[in-house]
Amino acid sequence: MYSTGVDTVERLIESTRELLWERGYTGTSPRAILERAGVGQGSMYHHFDGKADLAQAAIERTTQELRTEVGKLFAGPGPALDRITTYLRRERDVLKGCPIGRLTQDPDVVTNPDLRRPVDETFAWLKALLTAVLTDGQNNGELDASLDPAATASTIIAVMQGGYVLARAGNDPAYFDQAMVGVVALLDRARTDAGRAS
């Protein structure tokens, strides 16, 4: 059972997370946060220094949850490309966009080092994770030795983020799905005969 103070902090953080995903940082006012959280103005400034401080806590919570969820997907058994395919095709609200990727389009986030840091660190973490999985695939003989794991990891992330943009622009998740089918097909070309047999 939360104490009143902890419950208020949780409501503020969760409300800010929702609003950042829906409206971005620039479009999220302190008033909107307070209304969504159902708390008074004094509550926000009692627990946080202001909107930026609260947004940083919300962004860090979102990035940590994403890392935990994605980390579990890649920690599972199976060939490298199967794990990557599972990640690319996992259930997500495509038309809302990526909760992390959307923040990179917000000028107030990219110009604020404290807000940008967890976003940048999360993309760096994801690239490192994908690179490691692809390297494992090469070491296991599943993937062709000529594949560049780091460059391929960057390509996967770029295609995924682009898929979100296309889907939102066309208001159709099929654009995202098509991008994922395309990147999986490209990755499959790097699969060795031994990898196909596994």
Secondary structure in CASP SS format (residue, H / E / C, confidence):
PFRMAT SS
TARGET T0000
AUTHOR 0000-0000-0000
METHOD secondary structure of the structure
MODEL  1
M C 1.00
Y C 1.00
S C 1.00
T H 1.00
G H 1.00
V H 1.00
D H 1.00
T H 1.00
V H 1.00
E H 1.00
R H 1.00
L H 1.00
I H 1.00
E H 1.00
S H 1.00
T H 1.00
R H 1.00
E H 1.00
L H 1.00
L H 1.00
W H 1.00
E H 1.00
R H 1.00
G C 1.00
Y C 1.00
T C 1.00
G C 1.00
T C 1.00
S C 1.00
P H 1.00
R H 1.00
A H 1.00
I H 1.00
L H 1.00
E H 1.00
R H 1.00
A H 1.00
G C 1.00
V C 1.00
G C 1.00
Q H 1.00
G H 1.00
S H 1.00
M H 1.00
Y H 1.00
H H 1.00
H H 1.00
F C 1.00
D C 1.00
G C 1.00
K H 1.00
A H 1.00
D H 1.00
L H 1.00
A H 1.00
Q H 1.00
A H 1.00
A H 1.00
I H 1.00
E H 1.00
R H 1.00
T H 1.00
T H 1.00
Q H 1.00
E H 1.00
L H 1.00
R H 1.00
T H 1.00
E H 1.00
V H 1.00
G H 1.00
K H 1.00
L H 1.00
F H 1.00
A H 1.00
G C 1.00
P C 1.00
G C 1.00
P C 1.00
A H 1.00
L H 1.00
D H 1.00
R H 1.00
I H 1.00
T H 1.00
T H 1.00
Y H 1.00
L H 1.00
R C 1.00
R C 1.00
E C 1.00
R C 1.00
D C 1.00
V H 1.00
L H 1.00
K H 1.00
G C 1.00
C C 1.00
P C 1.00
I C 1.00
G H 1.00
R H 1.00
L H 1.00
T H 1.00
Q H 1.00
D C 1.00
P H 1.00
D H 1.00
V H 1.00
V H 1.00
T C 1.00
N C 1.00
P H 1.00
D H 1.00
L H 1.00
R H 1.00
R H 1.00
P H 1.00
V H 1.00
D H 1.00
E H 1.00
T H 1.00
F H 1.00
A H 1.00
W H 1.00
L H 1.00
K H 1.00
A H 1.00
L H 1.00
L H 1.00
T H 1.00
A H 1.00
V H 1.00
L H 1.00
T H 1.00
D H 1.00
G H 1.00
Q H 1.00
N H 1.00
N C 1.00
G C 1.00
E C 1.00
L E 1.00
D C 1.00
A C 1.00
S C 1.00
L C 1.00
D C 1.00
P H 1.00
A H 1.00
A H 1.00
T H 1.00
A H 1.00
S H 1.00
T H 1.00
I H 1.00
I H 1.00
A H 1.00
V H 1.00
M H 1.00
Q H 1.00
G H 1.00
G H 1.00
Y H 1.00
V H 1.00
L H 1.00
A H 1.00
R H 1.00
A H 1.00
G H 1.00
N C 1.00
D C 1.00
P C 1.00
A H 1.00
Y H 1.00
F H 1.00
D H 1.00
Q H 1.00
A H 1.00
M H 1.00
V H 1.00
G H 1.00
V H 1.00
V H 1.00
A H 1.00
L H 1.00
L H 1.00
D H 1.00
R C 1.00
A C 1.00
R E 1.00
T C 1.00
D H 1.00
A H 1.00
G H 1.00
R H 1.00
A H 1.00
S C 1.00
END
